[in-house]
Amino acid sequence: MKRSRMEVGRWRMLRQVGRRKSRWLEAQSRRNIRIHSIRKRLLSRHRHSLLFIASYEA
């Protein structure tokens, strides 16, 4: 069955939109991973420095 020009155009647009959305989501999750790793590193450094302060005072 042959599809009309309008149908083909609509189908292509839908596919493009879906692809763009999935790419955007992927990029977002990558950014979030980076943010989380930076936060984790900062927290561990902070805890580490607190440990040293506590050991010197004791």
C-alpha positions as CSV (number, residue, x, y, z in Angstrom):
1,M,0.0,0.0,0.0
2,K,1.4,3.4,-1.0
3,R,1.4,6.1,1.5
4,S,0.5,9.7,0.7
5,R,3.1,12.4,0.8
6,M,1.5,14.0,3.9
7,E,1.6,10.7,5.7
8,V,5.2,10.1,5.0
9,G,6.1,13.7,6.1
10,R,4.2,13.3,9.3
11,W,5.9,10.0,10.0
12,R,9.3,11.4,9.4
13,M,8.6,14.4,11.7
14,L,7.4,12.1,14.5
15,R,10.5,10.0,14.2
16,Q,12.8,13.0,14.2
17,V,11.1,14.4,17.3
18,G,11.4,11.1,19.1
19,R,15.1,10.8,18.3
20,R,15.8,14.4,19.4
21,K,14.0,13.8,22.7
22,S,15.9,10.6,23.4
23,R,19.2,12.3,22.6
24,W,18.3,15.1,24.9
25,L,17.5,12.7,27.8
26,E,20.7,10.9,27.2
27,A,22.7,14.1,27.5
28,Q,20.8,15.1,30.6
29,S,21.6,11.9,32.4
30,R,25.2,12.2,31.5
31,R,25.3,15.7,32.9
32,N,23.6,14.5,36.1
33,I,26.1,11.7,36.5
34,R,28.9,14.3,36.3
35,I,27.2,16.6,38.8
36,H,26.7,13.7,41.2
37,S,30.3,12.6,41.0
38,I,31.6,16.1,41.6
39,R,29.3,16.4,44.7
40,K,30.4,13.1,46.0
41,R,34.1,14.1,45.6
42,L,33.5,17.3,47.5
43,L,31.6,15.6,50.3
44,S,34.3,13.0,50.8
45,R,37.0,15.7,50.9
46,H,34.9,17.6,53.4
47,R,34.5,14.5,55.6
48,H,38.2,13.7,55.3
49,S,39.2,17.2,56.4
50,L,36.8,16.9,59.4
51,L,38.4,13.6,60.4
52,F,41.8,15.2,60.5
53,I,40.6,18.1,62.5
54,A,39.0,15.8,65.1
55,S,42.2,13.6,65.3
56,Y,44.4,16.6,66.0
57,E,42.2,18.0,68.8
58,A,42.0,14.7,70.6
